[in-house]
Structure formats: structure tokens, C-alpha cells
Amino acid sequence: MTITGIYETLNGKAESFFEWAQAHPKFGLLFAALLLALWLMGLLLRWKWACHWQFGGKLWFFDDCSPETRRRIQIALVGVALAACLTMFFV
């Protein structure tokens, strides 16, 4: 099998996966919920990659907040997003 054959095979598999995903959009919500649950778990367990504040600059609204307060805000926002994803999945 040549490189071109491998590429065409992988491309065909990816195409069939995306066709399946378009036919079953609820599973995209489930995947998003799994990612949000992983992020929430990282925030709760204080994993560095999850707790890192993602903005390079300062946000005027959060300038006076401690890192623990920022973490709690992230927990609340990710929790609401997770609840919204699961609500859309089950409704």
C-alpha cells in the first residue's frame, strides 16, 4: 500500500465519520459534555492546565480577584455549560 492509498483510506474513514456525525448530532453534544466534564474535573482537582486563566491580558472585571476566586468562577461557568449540554442532549 502506498502513501496515497493510506491517505485515501484515512480520508474515506474521516468522511464517513463526519457523515455519521451529521446524521446523529446529539452525539456531538455528548462529546462536548464529556470534554466539559473533564475540564470541570480538572478545575475541581486543581490541575494546572485546567486552572490556568486563559487570557494573556487583564480583564477589568476580574482584576481584583484572587486566583481561587477565578477558579470558582470557572467552575460555575463550566458547570452551567455542562448542564446546558446535558439538558440539550436529553431533551
C-alpha positions in Angstrom: 0.0 0.0 0.0 1.4 3.4 -1.0 1.2 6.7 0.9 -1.5 7.8 -1.5 -3.6 4.7 -0.7 -3.2 5.2 3.0 -4.2 8.8 2.6 -7.3 8.0 0.6 -8.3 5.3 3.1 -8.0 7.7 6.0 -9.8 10.4 4.1 -12.6 8.0 3.4 -12.9 6.9 7.0 -12.9 10.6 8.2 -15.6 11.4 5.6 -17.8 8.6 6.7 -17.3 9.6 10.3 -18.4 13.2 9.6 -21.4 12.0 7.6 -22.4 9.8 10.6 -21.9 12.8 12.9 -24.1 15.0 10.8 -26.8 12.3 10.8 -26.6 12.0 14.6 -26.0 15.5 16.0 -26.9 14.5 19.6 -23.7 12.6 20.0 -21.8 15.8 19.3 -23.5 17.3 22.4 -22.5 14.2 24.3 -18.9 14.6 23.2 -18.9 18.3 24.2 -20.4 17.3 27.6 -17.6 14.8 28.1 -15.0 17.4 27.4 -16.7 19.9 29.7 -16.8 17.2 32.4 -13.1 16.6 32.0 -12.4 20.3 32.3 -14.7 20.5 35.4 -12.9 17.6 37.0 -9.5 19.3 36.3 -10.8 22.5 37.9 -12.1 20.6 41.0 -8.8 18.7 41.4 -6.8 21.9 40.7 -4.9 20.5 37.7 -2.6 23.2 36.3 -3.8 23.1 32.7 -7.4 23.5 33.8 -6.9 26.2 36.4 -4.7 28.4 34.2 -6.5 31.7 33.5 -6.7 31.7 29.7 -6.4 35.4 29.0 -3.0 36.9 28.4 -4.1 40.4 29.4 -6.1 41.6 32.3 -9.9 41.5 32.3 -11.1 44.6 34.0 -14.0 42.7 35.7 -11.6 40.2 37.3 -8.6 42.5 38.1 -9.1 42.4 41.8 -10.0 38.7 42.1 -7.7 36.2 43.7 -6.7 33.0 41.7 -9.1 31.0 43.9 -12.0 33.3 43.1 -11.1 33.0 39.3 -11.1 29.2 39.7 -14.5 29.3 41.4 -15.9 31.5 38.6 -14.6 29.0 36.0 -16.2 26.1 38.0 -19.5 27.9 37.9 -19.3 28.7 34.2 -18.2 25.2 33.1 -20.9 23.7 35.4 -23.6 25.8 33.7 -22.2 24.9 30.2 -22.2 21.2 31.2 -25.7 21.4 32.5 -26.8 23.1 29.3 -25.2 20.5 27.1 -26.7 17.6 29.1 -30.1 19.3 29.0 -30.0 19.7 25.2 -28.9 16.1 24.9 -31.7 14.6 26.9 -34.5 16.9 25.7 
